[in-house]
Amino acid sequence: MGDPGGPATDGRADGARKGPAGPRAPAGVTGRATPPARPAPGSGLSRRRRIVLSELALTITFTLTVVLGLVGTANLASPALFVAGWALNLVVLATCLVLPWHRIPSRWVNLVPLADFVAIAVSRAAAGEGLTGVGLLAAFPTVWIAASRVRTRTAVGTAVIASLVIIWLPFFLGDLRMTLDALVNPILLPVMMTGLAAFVSELTKDNRRRQETLRASQSALRESVEAGRRRERLLGTVLDTVGVGLLALDERGNDLLMNARQRDSHTAAAPPGNPDPNESELLIFGADRETPVPPQERPVARAVQGQDLHGDQVWIGSGRAQRALSVFSHSMYDDDGTFAGTVVSFNDVTELLLALEAKDDFLSNVSHEFRTPLTSILGYLEVSLELAESLPEDVTHYLEVARRNALRLEQLVEDLLAINAGTFAVNPEPTDVGLVLAEAADSGLVRATRAGLHLVNQAPRALTAVADPVRLGQALDNLLSNAVKYNRPGGSITLDASMEDEGLTVRVEDTGIGIAAEELDQVFDRFFRSPSARASTVPGVGLGLLITRSIVSEHGGSITVRSEPGRGTCFTIVLPQPAESRTA
């Protein structure tokens, strides 16, 4: 039968009770205490149902007992009183059906089993010695009270008193003669009811404790689930906000997470007519935008294999809708070092690449346009200088200066065209490197002296190597020019060269302003000038070091830079040499 009326301790129905996660008014919003929650719709019906079913179980059993008792009417002490007890039980059942239990405090529900005790006592007294089993009906109200929210001793005491009343009521009605045997013999019923009340009460309390623990666990679980959902919503919002496509995969390559930006990229890479392609069906191309990348060499496939990608570039889609992606990935590992998946990011660099292509096209076109007027200027200057004997000396000097700068501009244009076209060619040959370095030092000495700097050439005079003398001299001129421009008054410049195991090694070191560590990787980029250089009045377009690196690269060599802000910079050129040249 359970606990018909006990679940609510404050007079409210079960549906009105709120756990820790129930709605509350925000503190400080209204300035008033939160009003008690009203019973939820339908909670009174549920409570009424429990009470009626519990009472109905007793009524059915009571009815069967009355029918059996009336069949043996001769054994009943008072048939009319016997039926009256049953009638009282029916009245109690009818009362349970009509009372508005959702408005009645739960403590008054215990009056129902007490009334049942009275009905049972009346029928038990009327049954006489011929139907003493009627007293066992007391188990129903005993369990009812024991299962309600009353203390164990209260339940036990009620069971004891009610049982004693049931078995001793005939003495008070005068139907039996009060003797010691008559008082002691029926004591088994109170003992049984006492044990039953104690057992049910403790069992109910333990069950309630378990239910409370379960409700607390469920409440904590609900809060945890809700917190997880909030974190999931926050994570989803953050991932969809960033301008980078993100994809998380498990160790088998199954998708774990994909943000909105990556879903758009996935759709853009889908073949026409295939809205949900797998990785091998996506339109992914190499740098030429035409050659398909094999499935096993695609960024995601390589990332799932445990490779960490660093800016791998691919093109997705087709036609004018093609997009360029720069792909990065980082692998995940379990505590034992087992590969657990990877996270891949896709950065759309289409606009950047198109801008670089446009810039290259612009430089190429401008360089071509420069060539025609420069050729004309140089031609007229050459013609004018042929008439130098008939011109004033200062005019001839001016023409020489103009011709020299025009030639320099022409060489710069040629270098730009060669760099853009990838045809920056050199012609290595056995060269007196000592002489090349000496000429470069003599040319730089004039500029260094004017700037108040001290230039030292420590390279040996007799040094032969395989190199393009013109291009090597151009590279040294660029390095020495920078050493002069970005030095400090009273500083020094050191030029040195030697033949080492790696090949011809040339160093240009200065005591200038230096280069910041975060800018060292950019000094050889096209048009790069450090913020300090741009803020100064030193002229430049940021092409000298690019041309120098191109010259060194065409020799198959390398150029490195070491610098410390405020203390100076050292550029080192290494040109590989044939074995016989090094031994010589």
C-alpha positions in Angstrom: 0.0 0.0 0.0 2.9 2.3 0.5 2.5 5.8 2.0 -0.9 7.2 1.1 -0.7 10.6 2.6 2.9 11.0 3.7 5.0 12.4 0.9 4.3 16.0 1.7 5.3 17.2 5.2 4.1 20.8 4.9 0.5 20.2 3.7 1.4 20.5 0.0 1.0 17.8 -2.6 4.0 16.0 -4.1 3.9 18.0 -7.3 4.4 21.2 -5.4 7.7 20.3 -3.9 10.7 21.7 -5.6 14.2 20.3 -5.4 17.4 22.4 -5.4 17.1 22.9 -9.1 13.5 24.3 -8.9 12.7 27.8 -10.0 13.5 30.7 -7.7 13.1 34.4 -7.9 16.5 36.1 -8.5 17.8 37.6 -5.3 17.5 41.4 -5.1 15.1 41.7 -8.0 11.8 42.1 -6.1 13.0 42.8 -2.6 10.5 40.2 -1.2 10.9 36.6 -0.1 10.0 34.0 -2.7 6.3 33.0 -2.1 5.6 29.3 -1.3 5.1 27.3 -4.4 1.5 26.2 -5.1 0.6 22.6 -5.7 1.2 21.6 -9.3 -1.9 20.7 -11.3 -2.8 17.1 -10.9 -0.9 16.6 -7.7 -4.1 16.5 -5.5 -5.5 13.8 -7.8 -2.4 11.7 -7.4 -2.6 12.0 -3.6 -6.4 11.2 -3.6 -5.7 8.1 -5.7 -3.1 6.8 -3.2 -5.4 7.3 -0.2 -8.4 5.8 -2.0 -6.5 2.8 -3.2 -5.0 2.2 0.3 -8.5 2.4 1.9 -10.0 0.3 -0.9 -7.6 -2.6 -0.2 -8.9 -2.7 3.4 -12.5 -2.4 2.3 -12.3 -5.3 -0.1 -10.7 -7.5 2.5 -13.2 -6.3 5.1 -16.1 -7.1 2.8 -14.9 -10.6 2.1 -14.5 -11.2 5.8 -18.0 -9.9 6.5 -19.5 -12.1 3.8 -17.7 -15.1 5.3 -18.8 -14.1 8.8 -22.5 -13.7 7.7 -22.5 -17.1 6.1 -21.8 -18.5 9.6 -24.2 -16.2 11.3 -24.8 -18.7 14.2 -21.2 -18.2 15.3 -21.4 -14.4 15.5 -22.1 -12.7 18.8 -23.9 -9.8 17.3 -24.5 -9.8 13.5 -25.9 -6.3 13.5 -22.9 -4.9 15.2 -20.6 -7.0 13.0 -22.2 -5.4 9.9 -22.1 -1.9 11.6 -18.3 -2.1 11.7 -18.2 -2.9 8.0 -20.6 -0.1 7.3 -18.3 2.3 9.2 -15.4 1.2 7.0 -17.6 1.9 3.9 -18.3 5.4 5.3 -14.6 6.0 5.7 -14.0 4.9 2.1 -16.8 7.2 0.9 -15.2 10.0 2.9 -11.9 9.4 1.2 -13.6 9.7 -2.2 -15.2 13.1 -1.5 -12.7 15.0 0.6 -10.5 17.6 -1.2 -7.2 16.1 -0.1 -5.0 18.7 -1.8 -6.3 21.2 0.7 -5.9 19.1 3.8 -2.6 18.9 5.7 -1.0 15.5 5.6 -1.1 15.0 9.4 -4.9 14.8 9.2 -4.7 11.9 6.8 -3.7 9.6 9.7 -7.3 9.9 11.0 -8.3 7.5 8.2 -6.4 4.5 9.6 -7.5 5.4 13.2 -11.2 5.3 12.0 -10.4 1.9 10.4 -9.1 0.7 13.8 -12.5 1.6 15.3 -14.4 -0.2 12.5 -12.3 -3.3 12.9 -12.6 -3.2 16.7 -16.4 -3.0 16.4 -16.6 -6.0 14.0 -14.0 -7.9 16.0 -16.1 -7.4 19.2 -19.3 -8.5 17.4 -17.7 -11.6 15.9 -17.1 -13.2 19.2 -14.9 -16.2 19.7 -16.1 -17.8 16.6 -14.4 -15.4 14.1 -11.3 -14.0 16.0 -9.4 -13.7 12.7 -11.2 -10.3 12.1 -8.6 -8.8 14.3 -5.9 -9.5 11.6 -7.5 -6.7 9.6 -5.7 -4.4 11.9 -2.6 -5.0 9.8 -3.9 -2.7 7.2 -4.2 0.5 9.3 -1.1 -0.5 11.2 1.0 -0.6 8.0 -0.7 2.7 6.9 0.4 4.5 10.0 3.8 2.9 10.1 4.4 3.9 6.5 3.4 7.5 7.1 5.8 10.3 8.3 5.4 9.6 12.0 8.1 8.5 14.4 8.6 4.8 14.9 7.7 4.9 18.6 4.5 6.8 17.7 3.6 4.1 15.1 4.4 1.3 17.5 2.5 2.9 20.3 -0.6 3.4 18.1 -0.4 -0.2 16.9 -0.1 -1.5 20.5 -3.0 0.6 21.8 -5.3 -0.1 18.8 -4.6 -3.8 19.0 -5.3 -4.0 22.7 -8.5 -2.0 22.1 -9.6 -4.5 19.4 -9.1 -7.6 21.6 -10.3 -6.1 24.9 -13.3 -4.1 23.5 -15.7 -7.1 24.2 -14.8 -6.9 27.9 -15.9 -3.2 28.0 -19.1 -4.1 26.0 -19.9 -6.8 28.6 -19.9 -9.6 26.2 -17.0 -11.5 27.9 -16.2 -12.1 31.5 -12.9 -10.4 32.4 -10.4 -13.0 33.6 -6.6 -13.2 33.5 -6.6 -15.9 30.8 -9.1 -13.9 28.7 -6.7 -10.8 29.0 -3.5 -12.7 28.3 -4.4 -15.3 25.7 -5.2 -12.9 22.8 -2.0 -10.9 23.4 -0.4 -12.4 20.2 -2.3 -9.9 18.1 -0.8 -6.8 19.8 2.7 -8.4 19.6 2.2 -9.1 15.9 0.9 -5.6 15.2 3.8 -4.1 17.3 6.4 -6.0 15.3 4.7 -5.2 12.0 4.5 -1.5 12.9 8.2 -1.4 13.9 9.3 -3.3 10.8 7.3 -1.2 8.3 8.2 2.0 10.0 11.9 1.3 9.8 11.7 -0.1 6.4 9.8 3.0 5.2 12.3 5.3 6.8 15.2 3.5 5.1 13.3 3.7 1.8 12.7 7.4 2.3 16.4 7.9 3.0 17.2 6.1 -0.2 14.7 8.1 -2.1 16.1 11.3 -0.7 19.6 10.2 -1.6 18.4 9.3 -5.0 16.6 12.6 -5.5 19.7 14.5 -4.4 21.8 12.4 -6.9 19.2 13.1 -9.6 19.2 16.8 -8.8 23.0 16.9 -8.9 22.9 14.9 -12.1 20.4 17.4 -13.6 22.6 20.3 -12.6 25.7 18.6 -14.0 23.8 17.9 -17.3 22.6 21.4 -17.5 26.1 22.8 -16.8 27.4 20.5 -19.5 24.8 21.8 -21.9 25.7 25.4 -21.0 29.4 24.6 -21.6 28.5 22.9 -24.9 26.5 25.9 -26.0 29.3 28.2 -25.0 31.9 26.1 -26.8 29.6 25.9 -29.9 29.1 29.7 -29.9 32.9 30.3 -29.5 33.8 27.8 -32.3 31.2 29.3 -34.6 32.4 32.8 -33.9 36.1 32.3 -34.9 37.0 32.9 -38.5 38.9 29.7 -38.8 37.4 26.3 -39.8 37.9 23.7 -37.0 37.6 20.0 -37.2 38.2 17.4 -34.4 38.6 13.8 -35.3 39.1 10.6 -33.2 41.9 8.1 -33.8 39.8 6.4 -36.6 39.1 9.6 -38.4 35.5 10.0 -37.3 34.3 13.5 -36.9 33.9 14.6 -33.3 33.4 18.3 -33.8 33.0 20.7 -36.7 32.3 24.4 -36.5 30.1 26.4 -38.9 33.1 27.8 -40.8 34.4 24.3 -41.6 30.9 23.1 -42.6 30.8 25.9 -45.1 34.3 24.8 -46.4 33.1 21.2 -46.6 30.1 22.3 -48.7 32.3 24.4 -50.9 34.6 21.4 -51.6 31.7 19.0 -52.4 31.3 17.9 -56.0 28.2 19.1 -57.9 25.2 16.9 -57.1 26.9 15.3 -54.0 25.7 17.3 -50.9 27.4 15.0 -48.4 30.7 13.6 -49.8 33.3 11.7 -47.9 36.9 12.9 -47.6 38.1 11.1 -50.7 35.4 12.7 -52.8 36.1 16.3 -51.9 37.5 18.6 -54.6 41.0 19.3 -53.2 43.8 20.5 -55.5 47.4 21.4 -55.1 49.1 24.8 -55.5 48.5 25.0 -59.2 44.7 24.8 -58.5 44.3 22.0 -61.1 46.1 18.9 -59.9 43.9 16.8 -57.5 45.6 15.8 -54.2 45.5 12.0 -53.8 43.2 11.0 -50.9 46.1 9.6 -48.8 48.1 12.8 -49.1 45.2 15.2 -48.2 45.7 17.2 -45.0 43.0 15.5 -43.0 44.2 12.0 -43.9 47.8 12.9 -42.9 46.6 14.5 -39.7 44.7 11.3 -38.8 47.9 9.3 -39.4 49.5 11.4 -36.6 51.3 14.0 -38.6 51.3 17.6 -37.3 50.7 20.0 -40.2 52.2 23.5 -40.3 50.5 25.7 -42.9 50.0 23.2 -45.7 48.2 24.9 -48.5 45.5 23.4 -50.7 42.7 24.7 -53.0 39.1 23.5 -52.6 36.2 23.7 -55.0 36.2 24.5 -58.7 36.0 27.4 -61.0 35.8 30.9 -59.7 34.5 29.7 -56.4 37.8 28.0 -55.5 39.2 28.9 -52.1 42.7 28.5 -50.7 43.2 27.0 -47.3 46.2 27.0 -45.0 46.0 23.8 -42.9 47.4 23.3 -39.4 46.9 20.3 -37.1 47.9 19.1 -33.7 47.6 15.5 -32.5 46.0 14.4 -29.2 47.4 11.6 -27.0 46.0 9.6 -24.1 47.9 9.5 -20.7 49.7 6.4 -21.9 50.9 8.1 -25.1 48.4 6.4 -27.4 47.2 8.5 -30.3 43.7 9.7 -29.5 42.8 11.9 -32.4 43.7 15.3 -33.9 42.4 18.8 -34.2 42.7 20.4 -37.6 42.3 24.1 -38.4 41.6 25.6 -41.9 42.5 29.2 -42.4 41.1 30.8 -45.6 44.0 32.6 -47.3 42.3 33.1 -50.7 42.3 36.9 -50.5 45.9 37.0 -49.3 47.1 34.7 -52.2 45.1 36.7 -54.7 46.6 39.9 -53.3 50.1 38.5 -53.6 49.4 37.4 -57.2 48.1 40.9 -58.0 51.1 42.5 -56.4 53.5 40.3 -58.5 51.6 41.1 -61.6 51.7 44.8 -60.8 55.5 44.6 -60.2 56.0 42.8 -63.4 54.0 45.2 -65.4 55.5 48.3 -63.8 59.0 46.9 -64.3 58.3 46.3 -67.9 56.9 49.9 -68.2 60.0 51.3 -66.5 62.3 49.5 -69.0 61.2 51.5 -72.1 61.7 55.0 -70.7 65.0 54.0 -69.0 66.4 52.7 -72.2 65.5 56.0 -73.9 67.0 58.0 -71.0 70.3 56.0 -71.0 70.5 56.3 -74.8 70.2 60.1 -74.7 72.7 60.2 -71.8 75.2 58.2 -73.8 74.8 60.5 -76.8 75.2 63.5 -74.6 78.4 62.2 -72.9 79.9 61.6 -76.4 79.8 65.4 -76.7 81.5 65.8 -73.4 84.4 67.8 -75.0 82.1 70.5 -76.1 80.2 70.7 -72.8 81.2 72.5 -69.6 82.9 70.3 -67.0 80.1 70.6 -64.4 77.5 69.6 -67.0 79.5 66.5 -67.9 79.6 65.6 -64.2 75.9 66.0 -63.9 75.4 63.8 -66.9 77.7 61.1 -65.4 75.7 61.2 -62.1 72.4 60.9 -64.0 73.8 58.0 -66.1 75.1 56.2 -63.0 71.8 56.4 -61.3 69.9 55.4 -64.4 72.1 52.3 -64.7 71.4 51.5 -61.1 67.6 51.9 -61.6 67.9 49.8 -64.8 69.7 47.0 -62.8 67.0 47.2 -60.1 64.3 46.8 -62.7 66.1 43.9 -64.3 66.4 42.3 -60.8 62.7 42.7 -60.1 61.8 41.2 -63.4 64.2 38.3 -62.8 62.9 37.6 -59.3 59.2 37.7 -60.4 60.0 35.4 -63.4 62.2 33.1 -61.3 65.1 33.6 -63.7 67.5 35.3 -61.4 70.5 33.5 -63.0 74.2 33.6 -61.9 77.3 32.4 -63.8 79.7 30.9 -61.2 83.4 30.8 -62.3 86.8 30.7 -60.6 87.0 34.1 -59.1 89.4 36.2 -57.2 87.1 36.7 -54.2 89.7 38.7 -52.3 89.7 41.3 -55.1 85.9 41.3 -55.2 85.7 41.9 -51.4 88.4 44.6 -51.7 86.5 46.5 -54.4 83.3 46.2 -52.4 85.1 47.5 -49.3 86.7 50.4 -51.2 83.2 51.3 -52.6 81.6 51.1 -49.1 84.5 53.0 -47.4 83.4 56.2 -49.1 79.9 55.9 -47.7 81.1 54.8 -44.3 83.6 57.6 -43.9 80.9 60.2 -44.8 78.6 58.6 -42.1 81.4 58.7 -39.5 81.9 55.0 -39.4 84.9 52.8 -39.4 85.0 50.0 -42.1 87.6 47.2 -41.8 88.2 44.5 -44.4 89.7 41.5 -42.7 89.4 39.2 -45.8 92.6 37.8 -47.1 93.9 39.2 -50.4 94.6 35.8 -51.9 91.3 34.0 -51.8 89.9 32.1 -54.8 86.5 30.5 -55.1 83.9 29.6 -57.6 81.3 32.3 -57.8 79.7 34.9 -60.0 82.0 38.0 -59.4 79.4 40.5 -60.5 76.5 39.0 -58.5 78.7 38.4 -55.4 79.8 42.1 -55.6 76.2 43.1 -55.8 75.3 41.1 -52.7 78.2 42.6 -50.8 77.3 46.1 -51.9 73.7 45.5 -50.5 75.0 44.2 -47.2 77.6 47.0 -46.8 75.0 49.6 -47.8 72.6 48.3 -45.0 75.5 48.2 -42.5 76.1 51.9 -43.2 72.5 53.0 -43.3 71.5 51.3 -40.0 74.6 52.0 -38.0 75.3 54.6 -35.4 77.7 57.5 -35.5 81.2 56.2 -34.5 80.2 52.6 -35.1 82.2 50.1 -37.1 81.7 47.6 -40.0 83.8 44.5 -40.4 84.1 42.5 -43.6 85.6 39.1 -43.4 85.9 35.9 -45.6 87.4 32.5 -45.3 87.3 29.0 -46.9 85.8 26.6 -44.5 84.4 23.0 -44.7 81.0 24.2 -45.8 82.5 26.4 -48.5 83.3 30.0 -49.0 82.1 31.9 -45.9 81.6 35.7 -46.0 80.6 37.8 -43.0 79.4 41.4 -42.8 79.1 42.6 -39.2 78.2 46.0 -37.8 77.6 47.7 -34.5 74.3 49.3 -35.6 70.8 49.5 -34.2 70.2 45.7 -34.6 67.0 43.8 -35.5 64.3 42.6 -33.1 64.1 38.8 -32.6 60.5 38.7 -33.9 61.6 40.4 -37.2 64.5 38.2 -38.1 62.4 35.8 -40.0 61.0 38.7 -42.2 64.2 40.6 -43.1 64.5 38.7 -46.5 60.8 39.2 -47.4 59.9 41.5 -50.3 59.4 45.1 -49.3 60.0 44.4 -45.6 61.3 47.2 -43.5 61.4 47.1 -39.8 59.3 49.7 -37.8 62.5 51.4 -36.6 63.7 51.7 -40.2 60.4 53.1 -41.4 60.3 55.6 -38.5 63.8 56.8 -39.4 64.8 59.0 -42.4 66.8 56.2 -43.9 65.7 55.7 -47.6 64.9 52.2 -48.9 62.2 50.0 -50.5 63.0 46.7 -48.8 64.5 44.9 -51.9 68.2 44.7 -51.1 68.2 41.7 -48.8 65.6 39.9 -51.1 68.0 40.3 -54.0 71.0 39.3 -51.9 69.2 36.1 -50.8 68.2 35.4 -54.4 71.9 35.7 -55.5 73.0 33.4 -52.7 70.3 30.9 -53.4 71.2 30.7 -57.1 74.7 29.8 -56.0 73.2 27.0 -54.0 74.3 28.6 -50.8 72.7 30.1 -47.7 72.5 33.4 -45.9 71.8 33.7 -42.2 71.5 36.7 -39.8 72.3 37.1 -36.2 71.3 40.3 -34.4 70.7 41.9 -31.1 68.9 45.2 -30.8 71.2 48.0 -29.8 74.4 45.9 -30.3 74.5 45.2 -34.0 73.9 42.7 -36.8 76.0 40.0 -38.5 75.1 38.5 -42.0 76.8 35.3 -43.0 76.9 34.0 -46.5 78.0 30.4 -47.3 78.6 29.4 -50.9 79.4 25.6 -51.5 82.6 25.0 -53.4 83.9 22.1 -55.4 86.2 19.8 -53.6 89.3 20.8 -55.6 88.5 24.5 -54.9 88.5 24.0 -51.2 91.8 22.0 -51.2 93.4 24.7 -53.3 
